[in-house]
C-alpha cells in the first residue's frame, strides 16, 4: 500500500488538490472531516472541549466553532490545549482507516492520501511514504481566508500567523505543489504527480503499470 501525506497551511489550496486526487481515483483520509465528526453534536471530543473551555463555546449543546476559533487562534496555550484533545482522537481514527485500507483488496490497490493540515506537527508522518506540501504566498492565503471565512484582515492574518510557517512544513517535503496558478494548471501538476507516483509504486512492486 502506498500512502502519501498531503498538507499545507490554512487556505493553501490543499482541499482543491485533494479533490483532484479523489477524482483520479485516490482514497482520501480527510483529517478535517474526522475532526468535524469528533466535534459535531454527540461527537467524542465534545465533553473534553467543554471541560477545557467551558460552556461559553457552546450554543444549545452544539459547539460554536467560530467562538472556539476566536479563542484558540488568539491564544497559543488554548490552541495547544485543543490540539491535545483533538489530535490523539484524529490519529486513532486515521490508524483505523489505514488498517481498513490494508485489509481491503480494492482500497489497498489505490493511492492512499492522508489529507491533514497538521500532518507534520501532529506526528502523522510516521504513517506515510511521501509528503506533499501545498504552497501559496501568505498574502494570497490571507485574501482567500477573508473571502472564504468572511473575516477581517487582522483576523485572517492572525490565523495564518498562529500556524507553523511554511518552511517548517516544507522542510521534510518530497514535493511542493504551487496553488497560485489557475486551478486547471494546478490540476495538471497534481495529475502528473499522481501518475508518477502510481507508476513508480507499481514498478517497485513488480506489477503491471496500471496507468496504461
TIRO-2110 file (N, C-alpha, C; in Angstrom, 1 decimal):
// TIRO-2110
0.8, -1.2, 0.0, N, 1, A
0.0, 0.0, 0.0, CA, 1, A
0.9, 1.2, 0.0, C, 1, A
0.5, 2.2, -0.8, N, 2, A
1.3, 3.5, -0.9, CA, 2, A
0.5, 4.6, -0.3, C, 2, A
1.1, 5.3, 0.7, N, 3, A
0.5, 6.3, 1.5, CA, 3, A
1.2, 7.6, 1.3, C, 3, A
0.5, 8.6, 0.9, N, 4, A
1.1, 10.0, 0.7, CA, 4, A
0.4, 10.9, 1.7, C, 4, A
1.2, 11.7, 2.3, N, 5, A
0.7, 12.8, 3.2, CA, 5, A
0.5, 14.1, 2.4, C, 5, A
-0.6, 14.7, 2.5, N, 6, A
-0.9, 16.0, 1.9, CA, 6, A
-1.2, 17.0, 2.9, C, 6, A
-0.4, 18.1, 2.9, N, 7, A
-0.6, 19.1, 4.0, CA, 7, A
-0.4, 20.5, 3.4, C, 7, A
-0.6, 21.5, 4.2, N, 8, A
-0.4, 22.9, 3.9, CA, 8, A
-1.1, 23.8, 4.9, C, 8, A
-0.7, 25.0, 5.0, N, 9, A
-1.3, 25.9, 5.9, CA, 9, A
-2.8, 26.3, 5.5, C, 9, A
-3.4, 27.1, 6.4, N, 10, A
-4.8, 27.5, 6.1, CA, 10, A
-4.8, 28.2, 4.8, C, 10, A
-5.8, 27.8, 4.0, N, 11, A
-6.1, 28.5, 2.6, CA, 11, A
-4.9, 28.3, 1.7, C, 11, A
-4.2, 27.2, 1.8, N, 12, A
-3.1, 26.9, 0.9, CA, 12, A
-3.5, 26.2, -0.4, C, 12, A
-4.8, 25.9, -0.5, N, 13, A
-5.2, 25.2, -1.7, CA, 13, A
-5.3, 23.7, -1.6, C, 13, A
-5.1, 23.2, -0.3, N, 14, A
-5.0, 21.8, -0.1, CA, 14, A
-6.3, 21.0, -0.5, C, 14, A
-7.4, 21.6, -0.2, N, 15, A
-8.7, 21.0, -0.5, CA, 15, A
-8.9, 20.8, -2.0, C, 15, A
-8.5, 21.8, -2.7, N, 16, A
-8.6, 21.6, -4.2, CA, 16, A
-7.7, 20.5, -4.7, C, 16, A
-6.5, 20.4, -4.2, N, 17, A
-5.6, 19.4, -4.6, CA, 17, A
-6.1, 18.0, -4.2, C, 17, A
-6.7, 17.9, -3.0, N, 18, A
-7.3, 16.7, -2.5, CA, 18, A
-8.4, 16.3, -3.4, C, 18, A
-9.3, 17.2, -3.8, N, 19, A
-10.4, 16.9, -4.7, CA, 19, A
-9.9, 16.4, -6.1, C, 19, A
-8.8, 16.9, -6.6, N, 20, A
-8.3, 16.4, -7.8, CA, 20, A
-7.8, 15.0, -7.7, C, 20, A
-7.1, 14.7, -6.6, N, 21, A
-6.6, 13.4, -6.4, CA, 21, A
-7.8, 12.4, -6.2, C, 21, A
-8.8, 12.8, -5.5, N, 22, A
-10.0, 11.9, -5.4, CA, 22, A
-10.6, 11.6, -6.7, C, 22, A
-10.7, 12.6, -7.6, N, 23, A
-11.2, 12.4, -8.9, CA, 23, A
-10.3, 11.4, -9.8, C, 23, A
-9.1, 11.4, -9.5, N, 24, A
-8.1, 10.5, -10.2, CA, 24, A
-8.2, 9.1, -9.7, C, 24, A
-8.9, 8.9, -8.5, N, 25, A
-9.0, 7.5, -8.0, CA, 25, A
-8.3, 7.3, -6.7, C, 25, A
-7.7, 8.3, -6.1, N, 26, A
-7.0, 8.1, -4.8, CA, 26, A
-8.1, 8.0, -3.7, C, 26, A
-7.7, 7.3, -2.7, N, 27, A
-8.6, 7.1, -1.5, CA, 27, A
-8.1, 8.2, -0.5, C, 27, A
-9.0, 9.1, -0.1, N, 28, A
-8.7, 10.2, 0.7, CA, 28, A
-9.1, 10.0, 2.2, C, 28, A
-8.1, 10.1, 3.1, N, 29, A
-8.4, 10.1, 4.5, CA, 29, A
-8.3, 11.5, 5.0, C, 29, A
-9.4, 12.2, 5.2, N, 30, A
-9.5, 13.6, 5.5, CA, 30, A
-9.5, 13.9, 7.0, C, 30, A
-8.4, 14.4, 7.5, N, 31, A
-8.3, 14.7, 8.9, CA, 31, A
-9.3, 15.8, 9.4, C, 31, A
-9.5, 16.8, 8.5, N, 32, A
-10.5, 17.8, 8.9, CA, 32, A
-11.9, 17.2, 9.0, C, 32, A
-12.3, 16.3, 8.1, N, 33, A
-13.6, 15.7, 8.2, CA, 33, A
-13.7, 14.8, 9.4, C, 33, A
-12.6, 14.1, 9.8, N, 34, A
-12.6, 13.4, 11.0, CA, 34, A
-12.8, 14.3, 12.2, C, 34, A
-12.1, 15.4, 12.2, N, 35, A
-12.2, 16.4, 13.3, CA, 35, A
-13.6, 17.0, 13.4, C, 35, A
-14.2, 17.3, 12.3, N, 36, A
-15.5, 17.8, 12.3, CA, 36, A
-16.5, 16.8, 12.9, C, 36, A
-16.3, 15.5, 12.6, N, 37, A
-17.2, 14.5, 13.1, CA, 37, A
-17.0, 14.4, 14.6, C, 37, A
-15.8, 14.5, 15.1, N, 38, A
-15.5, 14.4, 16.5, CA, 38, A
-16.1, 15.6, 17.3, C, 38, A
-16.3, 16.7, 16.6, N, 39, A
-16.8, 17.9, 17.3, CA, 39, A
-18.3, 18.2, 16.9, C, 39, A
-18.9, 17.4, 16.1, N, 40, A
-20.3, 17.5, 15.8, CA, 40, A
-21.2, 17.1, 17.0, C, 40, A
-22.4, 17.4, 16.9, N, 41, A
-23.3, 17.0, 18.0, CA, 41, A
-23.2, 15.6, 18.4, C, 41, A
-22.9, 15.3, 19.6, N, 42, A
-22.7, 13.9, 20.1, CA, 42, A
-21.3, 13.4, 19.8, C, 42, A
-20.4, 14.2, 19.3, N, 43, A
-19.0, 13.8, 19.0, CA, 43, A
-18.2, 13.5, 20.2, C, 43, A
-17.2, 12.6, 20.1, N, 44, A
-16.4, 12.1, 21.2, CA, 44, A
-15.6, 13.2, 21.9, C, 44, A
-15.3, 14.3, 21.1, N, 45, A
-14.4, 15.3, 21.7, CA, 45, A
-15.2, 16.3, 22.5, C, 45, A
-16.5, 16.4, 22.4, N, 46, A
-17.2, 17.5, 23.0, CA, 46, A
-17.1, 17.5, 24.5, C, 46, A
-17.3, 16.4, 25.2, N, 47, A
-17.1, 16.5, 26.7, CA, 47, A
-15.8, 17.1, 27.1, C, 47, A
-14.7, 16.7, 26.4, N, 48, A
-13.4, 17.2, 26.8, CA, 48, A
-13.2, 18.7, 26.5, C, 48, A
-13.8, 19.1, 25.3, N, 49, A
-13.8, 20.5, 25.0, CA, 49, A
-14.6, 21.3, 26.0, C, 49, A
-15.7, 20.8, 26.4, N, 50, A
-16.5, 21.6, 27.4, CA, 50, A
-15.7, 21.7, 28.7, C, 50, A
-15.1, 20.6, 29.1, N, 51, A
-14.3, 20.7, 30.3, CA, 51, A
-13.1, 21.6, 30.2, C, 51, A
-12.5, 21.7, 29.1, N, 52, A
-11.3, 22.6, 28.9, CA, 52, A
-11.7, 24.0, 28.6, C, 52, A
-12.8, 24.3, 28.0, N, 53, A
-13.1, 25.7, 27.6, CA, 53, A
-14.4, 26.2, 28.1, C, 53, A
-15.2, 25.4, 28.8, N, 54, A
-16.4, 25.8, 29.4, CA, 54, A
-17.6, 25.9, 28.5, C, 54, A
-18.7, 26.3, 29.0, N, 55, A
-20.0, 26.4, 28.3, CA, 55, A
-20.0, 27.5, 27.3, C, 55, A
-19.1, 28.5, 27.4, N, 56, A
-19.2, 29.7, 26.6, CA, 56, A
-19.0, 29.4, 25.1, C, 56, A
-18.4, 28.3, 24.8, N, 57, A
-18.1, 27.9, 23.4, CA, 57, A
-19.2, 27.0, 22.8, C, 57, A
-20.3, 26.9, 23.6, N, 58, A
-21.4, 26.0, 23.1, CA, 58, A
-22.7, 26.9, 23.0, C, 58, A
-23.5, 26.6, 22.0, N, 59, A
-24.8, 27.2, 21.9, CA, 59, A
-25.9, 26.1, 21.8, C, 59, A
-26.7, 26.0, 22.9, N, 60, A
-27.8, 25.0, 22.9, CA, 60, A
-27.2, 23.6, 22.8, C, 60, A
-26.0, 23.3, 23.3, N, 61, A
-25.5, 22.0, 23.3, CA, 61, A
-24.6, 21.7, 22.1, C, 61, A
-24.6, 22.6, 21.1, N, 62, A
-23.7, 22.5, 19.9, CA, 62, A
-22.5, 23.3, 20.0, C, 62, A
-21.4, 22.8, 19.6, N, 63, A
-20.1, 23.6, 19.6, CA, 63, A
-20.2, 24.8, 18.6, C, 63, A
-19.9, 26.0, 19.1, N, 64, A
-19.8, 27.1, 18.3, CA, 64, A
-18.4, 27.3, 17.8, C, 64, A
-18.1, 26.8, 16.6, N, 65, A
-16.8, 26.7, 16.1, CA, 65, A
-16.2, 28.1, 15.9, C, 65, A
-17.0, 29.1, 15.6, N, 66, A
-16.4, 30.4, 15.4, CA, 66, A
-15.9, 31.0, 16.8, C, 66, A
-16.7, 30.8, 17.8, N, 67, A
-16.3, 31.2, 19.2, CA, 67, A
-15.0, 30.5, 19.6, C, 67, A
-15.0, 29.2, 19.4, N, 68, A
-13.8, 28.4, 19.8, CA, 68, A
-12.6, 28.9, 19.0, C, 68, A
-12.8, 29.1, 17.7, N, 69, A
-11.7, 29.5, 16.8, CA, 69, A
-11.1, 30.8, 17.2, C, 69, A
-12.0, 31.8, 17.6, N, 70, A
-11.6, 33.1, 18.1, CA, 70, A
-10.7, 33.0, 19.3, C, 70, A
-11.0, 32.0, 20.2, N, 71, A
-10.1, 31.8, 21.4, CA, 71, A
-8.8, 31.2, 21.0, C, 71, A
-8.8, 30.1, 20.3, N, 72, A
-7.6, 29.3, 20.1, CA, 72, A
-6.6, 30.0, 19.1, C, 72, A
-7.1, 30.8, 18.2, N, 73, A
-6.2, 31.5, 17.3, CA, 73, A
-5.6, 32.7, 17.9, C, 73, A
-6.2, 33.1, 19.0, N, 74, A
-5.6, 34.3, 19.7, CA, 74, A
-4.7, 33.9, 20.9, C, 74, A
-4.7, 32.6, 21.3, N, 75, A
-4.0, 32.2, 22.5, CA, 75, A
-3.3, 30.9, 22.2, C, 75, A
-2.0, 30.9, 22.2, N, 76, A
-1.2, 29.7, 21.9, CA, 76, A
-1.5, 28.6, 22.8, C, 76, A
-1.6, 28.9, 24.1, N, 77, A
-1.8, 27.9, 25.1, CA, 77, A
-3.2, 27.2, 24.9, C, 77, A
-4.2, 28.0, 24.6, N, 78, A
-5.5, 27.5, 24.3, CA, 78, A
-5.5, 26.6, 23.1, C, 78, A
-4.8, 27.0, 22.1, N, 79, A
-4.7, 26.2, 20.8, CA, 79, A
-4.0, 24.9, 21.1, C, 79, A
-3.0, 24.9, 21.9, N, 80, A
-2.3, 23.6, 22.3, CA, 80, A
-3.2, 22.7, 23.1, C, 80, A
-4.0, 23.3, 23.9, N, 81, A
-4.9, 22.6, 24.8, CA, 81, A
-6.0, 21.9, 23.9, C, 81, A
-6.5, 22.6, 22.9, N, 82, A
-7.4, 22.0, 21.9, CA, 82, A
-6.8, 20.9, 21.1, C, 82, A
-5.6, 21.2, 20.6, N, 83, A
-4.9, 20.2, 19.8, CA, 83, A
-4.6, 18.9, 20.6, C, 83, A
-4.3, 19.1, 21.9, N, 84, A
-4.1, 17.9, 22.8, CA, 84, A
-5.4, 17.1, 23.0, C, 84, A
-6.5, 17.7, 22.7, N, 85, A
-7.8, 16.9, 22.8, CA, 85, A
-8.0, 16.2, 21.4, C, 85, A
-7.9, 17.0, 20.4, N, 86, A
-8.3, 16.5, 19.0, CA, 86, A
-7.3, 15.6, 18.4, C, 86, A
-6.0, 15.9, 18.5, N, 87, A
-5.0, 15.1, 17.7, CA, 87, A
-5.0, 13.7, 18.0, C, 87, A
-5.0, 13.3, 19.3, N, 88, A
-5.0, 11.8, 19.6, CA, 88, A
-6.2, 11.1, 19.0, C, 88, A
-7.3, 11.7, 19.1, N, 89, A
-8.5, 11.1, 18.5, CA, 89, A
-8.4, 11.0, 17.0, C, 89, A
-7.9, 12.0, 16.3, N, 90, A
-7.8, 12.0, 14.9, CA, 90, A
-6.8, 10.9, 14.5, C, 90, A
-5.7, 10.9, 15.2, N, 91, A
-4.6, 9.9, 14.9, CA, 91, A
-5.2, 8.5, 15.0, C, 91, A
-5.9, 8.2, 16.0, N, 92, A
-6.5, 6.9, 16.2, CA, 92, A
-7.5, 6.6, 15.1, C, 92, A
-8.3, 7.5, 14.7, N, 93, A
-9.2, 7.3, 13.6, CA, 93, A
-8.5, 7.0, 12.3, C, 93, A
-7.4, 7.8, 12.0, N, 94, A
-6.6, 7.6, 10.8, CA, 94, A
-6.0, 6.2, 10.8, C, 94, A
-5.4, 5.7, 11.9, N, 95, A
-4.9, 4.4, 12.0, CA, 95, A
-5.9, 3.3, 11.7, C, 95, A
-7.1, 3.5, 12.2, N, 96, A
-8.2, 2.6, 11.9, CA, 96, A
-8.5, 2.6, 10.4, C, 96, A
-8.6, 3.7, 9.8, N, 97, A
-8.8, 3.8, 8.3, CA, 97, A
-7.7, 3.2, 7.5, C, 97, A
-6.5, 3.4, 7.9, N, 98, A
-5.3, 2.8, 7.2, CA, 98, A
-5.4, 1.2, 7.3, C, 98, A
-5.8, 0.7, 8.5, N, 99, A
-5.9, -0.7, 8.7, CA, 99, A
-7.0, -1.3, 7.8, C, 99, A
-8.1, -0.5, 7.7, N, 100, A
-9.1, -1.0, 6.8, CA, 100, A
-8.6, -1.0, 5.3, C, 100, A
-7.9, 0.0, 4.9, N, 101, A
-7.3, 0.0, 3.6, CA, 101, A
-6.4, -1.1, 3.3, C, 101, A
-5.6, -1.5, 4.3, N, 102, A
-4.6, -2.6, 4.2, CA, 102, A
-5.3, -3.9, 4.0, C, 102, A
-6.5, -4.1, 4.6, N, 103, A
-7.2, -5.4, 4.6, CA, 103, A
-8.3, -5.4, 3.5, C, 103, A
-8.5, -4.3, 2.8, N, 104, A
-9.5, -4.3, 1.7, CA, 104, A
-8.8, -4.4, 0.4, C, 104, A
-9.1, -5.5, -0.4, N, 105, A
-8.4, -5.7, -1.7, CA, 105, A
-8.4, -4.5, -2.6, C, 105, A
-9.6, -3.9, -2.7, N, 106, A
-9.7, -2.8, -3.7, CA, 106, A
-9.0, -1.5, -3.1, C, 106, A
-9.2, -1.2, -1.9, N, 107, A
-8.6, 0.0, -1.3, CA, 107, A
-7.0, -0.1, -1.3, C, 107, A
-6.5, -1.3, -1.1, N, 108, A
-5.1, -1.5, -1.0, CA, 108, A
-4.4, -1.3, -2.3, C, 108, A
-5.1, -1.3, -3.4, N, 109, A
-4.6, -1.0, -4.7, CA, 109, A
-4.6, 0.5, -5.1, C, 109, A
-5.2, 1.3, -4.3, N, 110, A
-5.3, 2.7, -4.5, CA, 110, A
-4.2, 3.5, -3.9, C, 110, A
-3.9, 4.7, -4.4, N, 111, A
-3.0, 5.6, -3.7, CA, 111, A
-3.8, 6.2, -2.5, C, 111, A
-3.3, 6.0, -1.3, N, 112, A
-3.9, 6.5, -0.1, CA, 112, A
-3.4, 7.8, 0.2, C, 112, A
-4.2, 8.8, 0.4, N, 113, A
-3.8, 10.2, 0.7, CA, 113, A
-4.3, 10.5, 2.1, C, 113, A
-3.4, 10.9, 3.0, N, 114, A
-3.8, 11.4, 4.3, CA, 114, A
-3.7, 12.9, 4.2, C, 114, A
-4.9, 13.5, 4.2, N, 115, A
-5.1, 15.0, 4.0, CA, 115, A
-5.2, 15.6, 5.4, C, 115, A
-4.1, 16.3, 5.8, N, 116, A
-4.2, 16.8, 7.2, CA, 116, A
-3.4, 18.1, 7.3, C, 116, A
-4.0, 19.2, 7.8, N, 117, A
-3.3, 20.4, 8.0, CA, 117, A
-2.1, 20.4, 8.9, C, 117, A
-2.2, 19.5, 10.0, N, 118, A
-1.1, 19.4, 11.0, CA, 118, A
-0.4, 18.1, 10.8, C, 118, A
-0.2, 17.6, 9.6, N, 119, A
0.4, 16.3, 9.4, CA, 119, A
1.8, 16.2, 10.0, C, 119, A
2.6, 17.2, 9.7, N, 120, A
4.0, 17.2, 10.3, CA, 120, A
4.0, 17.5, 11.7, C, 120, A
3.3, 18.5, 12.2, N, 121, A
3.3, 18.9, 13.6, CA, 121, A
2.6, 17.8, 14.5, C, 121, A
1.7, 17.1, 13.9, N, 122, A
0.9, 16.1, 14.7, CA, 122, A
1.5, 14.8, 14.7, C, 122, A
2.7, 14.6, 14.1, N, 123, A
3.4, 13.3, 14.1, CA, 123, A
2.8, 12.3, 13.1, C, 123, A
2.0, 12.7, 12.2, N, 124, A
1.4, 11.8, 11.3, CA, 124, A
2.3, 11.3, 10.2, C, 124, A
3.5, 11.9, 10.1, N, 125, A
4.5, 11.5, 9.1, CA, 125, A
4.9, 10.0, 9.3, C, 125, A
4.7, 9.5, 10.4, N, 126, A
5.1, 8.1, 10.6, CA, 126, A
4.2, 7.1, 9.8, C, 126, A
3.1, 7.6, 9.3, N, 127, A
2.1, 6.7, 8.5, CA, 127, A
2.4, 6.8, 7.0, C, 127, A
3.3, 7.7, 6.6, N, 128, A
3.3, 8.0, 5.1, CA, 128, A
4.6, 7.6, 4.5, C, 128, A
4.6, 7.4, 3.1, N, 129, A
5.7, 7.1, 2.3, CA, 129, A
6.3, 8.3, 1.7, C, 129, A
5.4, 9.3, 1.4, N, 130, A
5.9, 10.6, 0.8, CA, 130, A
5.1, 11.7, 1.4, C, 130, A
5.7, 12.9, 1.4, N, 131, A
5.0, 14.1, 1.9, CA, 131, A
4.9, 15.1, 0.8, C, 131, A
3.6, 15.6, 0.5, N, 132, A
3.4, 16.6, -0.5, CA, 132, A
2.8, 17.8, 0.3, C, 132, A
3.4, 19.0, 0.0, N, 133, A
3.0, 20.2, 0.7, CA, 133, A
2.5, 21.2, -0.3, C, 133, A
1.3, 21.8, 0.0, N, 134, A
0.7, 22.8, -0.9, CA, 134, A
1.3, 24.2, -0.5, C, 134, A
1.5, 25.0, -1.5, N, 135, A
2.1, 26.3, -1.2, CA, 135, A
1.3, 27.4, -1.9, C, 135, A
1.0, 28.5, -1.2, N, 136, A
0.6, 29.8, -1.7, CA, 136, A
1.2, 30.9, -0.8, C, 136, A
1.4, 32.0, -1.4, N, 137, A
2.0, 33.1, -0.6, CA, 137, A
1.1, 33.5, 0.6, C, 137, A
1.7, 34.0, 1.6, N, 138, A
0.9, 34.4, 2.8, CA, 138, A
-0.1, 35.5, 2.4, C, 138, A
0.2, 36.4, 1.5, N, 139, A
-0.7, 37.4, 1.1, CA, 139, A
-1.9, 36.8, 0.3, C, 139, A
-1.7, 35.8, -0.5, N, 140, A
-2.7, 35.1, -1.2, CA, 140, A
-3.6, 34.4, -0.2, C, 140, A
-3.0, 33.7, 0.7, N, 141, A
-3.7, 32.9, 1.7, CA, 141, A
-4.6, 33.9, 2.5, C, 141, A
-4.1, 35.0, 2.9, N, 142, A
-4.9, 36.0, 3.7, CA, 142, A
-6.1, 36.4, 2.9, C, 142, A
-6.0, 36.7, 1.6, N, 143, A
-7.1, 37.1, 0.7, CA, 143, A
-8.1, 35.9, 0.7, C, 143, A
-7.6, 34.7, 0.6, N, 144, A
-8.5, 33.5, 0.5, CA, 144, A
-9.3, 33.4, 1.8, C, 144, A
-8.6, 33.6, 2.9, N, 145, A
-9.3, 33.4, 4.2, CA, 145, A
-10.4, 34.5, 4.4, C, 145, A
-10.1, 35.7, 4.0, N, 146, A
-11.0, 36.8, 4.2, CA, 146, A
-12.3, 36.5, 3.3, C, 146, A
-12.0, 36.0, 2.1, N, 147, A
-13.1, 35.8, 1.2, CA, 147, A
-13.9, 34.5, 1.6, C, 147, A
-13.2, 33.5, 2.0, N, 148, A
-13.9, 32.2, 2.3, CA, 148, A
-14.6, 32.3, 3.7, C, 148, A
-13.9, 32.8, 4.7, N, 149, A
-14.5, 32.8, 6.0, CA, 149, A
-15.1, 34.1, 6.5, C, 149, A
-15.1, 35.0, 5.6, N, 150, A
-15.7, 36.4, 5.8, CA, 150, A
-15.1, 37.0, 7.1, C, 150, A
-13.8, 37.0, 7.1, N, 151, A
-13.1, 37.5, 8.3, CA, 151, A
-12.4, 38.8, 7.8, C, 151, A
-12.2, 39.7, 8.8, N, 152, A
-11.4, 40.9, 8.6, CA, 152, A
-10.0, 40.6, 8.3, C, 152, A
-9.2, 41.6, 7.9, N, 153, A
-7.8, 41.4, 7.5, CA, 153, A
-7.0, 41.0, 8.7, C, 153, A
-7.2, 41.6, 9.9, N, 154, A
-6.4, 41.3, 11.1, CA, 154, A
-6.7, 39.9, 11.5, C, 154, A
-8.0, 39.5, 11.5, N, 155, A
-8.4, 38.1, 11.9, CA, 155, A
-7.7, 37.1, 10.9, C, 155, A
-7.7, 37.4, 9.6, N, 156, A
-7.1, 36.4, 8.7, CA, 156, A
-5.6, 36.3, 8.9, C, 156, A
-5.0, 37.4, 9.1, N, 157, A
-3.5, 37.3, 9.4, CA, 157, A
-3.2, 36.6, 10.7, C, 157, A
-4.1, 36.8, 11.7, N, 158, A
-3.9, 36.2, 13.0, CA, 158, A
-4.0, 34.7, 12.8, C, 158, A
-4.9, 34.1, 12.0, N, 159, A
-5.0, 32.7, 11.8, CA, 159, A
-3.7, 32.1, 11.0, C, 159, A
-3.3, 32.9, 10.1, N, 160, A
-2.1, 32.5, 9.4, CA, 160, A
-0.9, 32.4, 10.3, C, 160, A
-0.7, 33.5, 11.1, N, 161, A
0.5, 33.6, 12.0, CA, 161, A
0.4, 32.6, 13.1, C, 161, A
-0.8, 32.1, 13.4, N, 162, A
-0.9, 31.2, 14.5, CA, 162, A
-0.4, 29.8, 14.1, C, 162, A
-0.3, 29.6, 12.8, N, 163, A
0.1, 28.2, 12.4, CA, 163, A
1.6, 28.2, 12.1, C, 163, A
2.2, 27.0, 12.0, N, 164, A
3.6, 26.8, 11.7, CA, 164, A
3.9, 27.5, 10.4, C, 164, A
5.1, 28.1, 10.3, N, 165, A
5.5, 28.7, 9.0, CA, 165, A
5.7, 27.7, 7.9, C, 165, A
5.5, 28.1, 6.7, N, 166, A
5.6, 27.2, 5.5, CA, 166, A
6.9, 26.4, 5.6, C, 166, A
8.0, 27.1, 5.9, N, 167, A
9.3, 26.4, 5.9, CA, 167, A
9.4, 25.2, 6.8, C, 167, A
8.6, 25.2, 7.9, N, 168, A
8.6, 24.1, 8.8, CA, 168, A
7.9, 22.9, 8.2, C, 168, A
6.8, 23.2, 7.5, N, 169, A
6.1, 22.1, 6.8, CA, 169, A
6.9, 21.6, 5.6, C, 169, A
7.6, 22.5, 4.9, N, 170, A
8.2, 22.1, 3.6, CA, 170, A
9.5, 21.4, 3.9, C, 170, A
10.2, 21.6, 5.0, N, 171, A
11.5, 21.0, 5.3, CA, 171, A
11.5, 19.5, 5.0, C, 171, A
10.6, 18.7, 5.5, N, 172, A
10.6, 17.3, 5.2, CA, 172, A
9.9, 16.8, 3.9, C, 172, A
9.5, 17.8, 3.1, N, 173, A
8.6, 17.5, 1.9, CA, 173, A
9.4, 16.8, 0.8, C, 173, A
8.7, 15.9, 0.1, N, 174, A
9.2, 15.3, -1.1, CA, 174, A
8.7, 16.1, -2.3, C, 174, A
7.6, 16.8, -2.2, N, 175, A
7.0, 17.5, -3.3, CA, 175, A
6.4, 18.8, -2.8, C, 175, A
6.6, 19.9, -3.5, N, 176, A
5.9, 21.2, -3.2, CA, 176, A
4.9, 21.5, -4.3, C, 176, A
3.7, 21.7, -4.0, N, 177, A
2.7, 21.9, -5.0, CA, 177, A
2.2, 23.4, -5.0, C, 177, A
2.5, 24.2, -6.0, N, 178, A
2.1, 25.6, -6.0, CA, 178, A
0.6, 25.6, -6.4, C, 178, A
-0.1, 26.5, -5.6, N, 179, A
-1.6, 26.5, -5.9, CA, 179, A
-2.0, 27.9, -6.3, C, 179, A
-1.1, 28.8, -6.7, N, 180, A
-1.5, 30.1, -7.1, CA, 180, A
-1.7, 30.2, -8.6, C, 180, A
-1.5, 29.1, -9.3, N, 181, A
-1.8, 29.1, -10.7, CA, 181, A
-3.3, 28.9, -10.9, C, 181, A
-3.8, 29.1, -12.1, N, 182, A
-5.2, 28.7, -12.4, CA, 182, A
-5.5, 27.3, -11.9, C, 182, A
-6.7, 27.0, -11.5, N, 183, A
-7.0, 25.7, -11.0, CA, 183, A
-6.7, 24.6, -12.0, C, 183, A
-6.9, 24.9, -13.3, N, 184, A
-6.7, 23.9, -14.3, CA, 184, A
-5.2, 23.5, -14.4, C, 184, A
-4.4, 24.5, -14.2, N, 185, A
-2.9, 24.2, -14.2, CA, 185, A
-2.5, 23.5, -13.0, C, 185, A
-3.0, 23.8, -11.9, N, 186, A
-2.7, 23.1, -10.7, CA, 186, A
-3.1, 21.6, -10.8, C, 186, A
-4.3, 21.4, -11.4, N, 187, A
-4.8, 20.1, -11.6, CA, 187, A
-3.9, 19.2, -12.5, C, 187, A
-3.3, 19.9, -13.5, N, 188, A
-2.4, 19.2, -14.4, CA, 188, A
-1.1, 18.7, -13.6, C, 188, A
-0.6, 19.6, -12.7, N, 189, A
0.5, 19.3, -11.9, CA, 189, A
0.2, 18.1, -11.0, C, 189, A
-1.0, 18.1, -10.4, N, 190, A
-1.4, 17.1, -9.5, CA, 190, A
-1.5, 15.8, -10.2, C, 190, A
-2.1, 15.8, -11.4, N, 191, A
-2.3, 14.6, -12.2, CA, 191, A
-0.9, 14.0, -12.5, C, 191, A
0.0, 14.8, -12.9, N, 192, A
1.3, 14.3, -13.2, CA, 192, A
2.0, 13.6, -12.0, C, 192, A
1.8, 14.2, -10.9, N, 193, A
2.3, 13.7, -9.6, CA, 193, A
1.7, 12.3, -9.3, C, 193, A
0.4, 12.3, -9.5, N, 194, A
-0.4, 11.1, -9.2, CA, 194, A
0.1, 9.9, -10.2, C, 194, A
0.2, 10.2, -11.4, N, 195, A
0.6, 9.2, -12.4, CA, 195, A
2.1, 8.7, -12.1, C, 195, A
3.0, 9.7, -11.8, N, 196, A
4.3, 9.3, -11.5, CA, 196, A
4.4, 8.4, -10.3, C, 196, A
3.6, 8.8, -9.3, N, 197, A
3.6, 8.1, -8.0, CA, 197, A
3.1, 6.6, -8.2, C, 197, A
2.0, 6.5, -8.9, N, 198, A
1.4, 5.2, -9.2, CA, 198, A
2.4, 4.3, -10.0, C, 198, A
3.0, 4.9, -11.1, N, 199, A
3.9, 4.2, -11.9, CA, 199, A
5.1, 3.7, -11.2, C, 199, A
5.7, 4.5, -10.3, N, 200, A
6.8, 4.1, -9.6, CA, 200, A
6.5, 3.0, -8.5, C, 200, A
5.3, 3.2, -8.0, N, 201, A
4.9, 2.2, -7.0, CA, 201, A
4.7, 0.8, -7.6, C, 201, A
4.0, 0.8, -8.8, N, 202, A
3.8, -0.4, -9.4, CA, 202, A
5.1, -1.1, -9.9, C, 202, A
6.0, -0.2, -10.4, N, 203, A
7.3, -0.7, -10.9, CA, 203, A
8.1, -1.4, -9.7, C, 203, A
8.1, -0.7, -8.5, N, 204, A
8.8, -1.2, -7.4, CA, 204, A
8.2, -2.5, -6.9, C, 204, A
6.8, -2.6, -7.1, N, 205, A
6.1, -3.8, -6.6, CA, 205, A
6.2, -5.0, -7.6, C, 205, A
6.8, -4.7, -8.8, N, 206, A
6.9, -5.7, -9.9, CA, 206, A
5.6, -6.0, -10.6, C, 206, A
4.6, -5.1, -10.4, N, 207, A
3.3, -5.3, -11.0, CA, 207, A
3.2, -4.6, -12.3, C, 207, A
2.0, -4.7, -13.0, N, 208, A
1.8, -4.0, -14.3, CA, 208, A
1.6, -2.5, -14.0, C, 208, A
1.9, -1.7, -15.0, N, 209, A
1.6, -0.3, -15.0, CA, 209, A
0.1, -0.1, -15.1, C, 209, A
-0.5, 0.3, -14.0, N, 210, A
-2.0, 0.4, -14.0, CA, 210, A
-2.5, 1.6, -14.8, C, 210, A
-1.5, 2.5, -15.1, N, 211, A
-1.9, 3.7, -15.9, CA, 211, A
-1.9, 3.5, -17.4, C, 211, A
-1.5, 2.3, -17.8, N, 212, A
-1.6, 2.0, -19.2, CA, 212, A
-0.3, 2.3, -20.0, C, 212, A
END
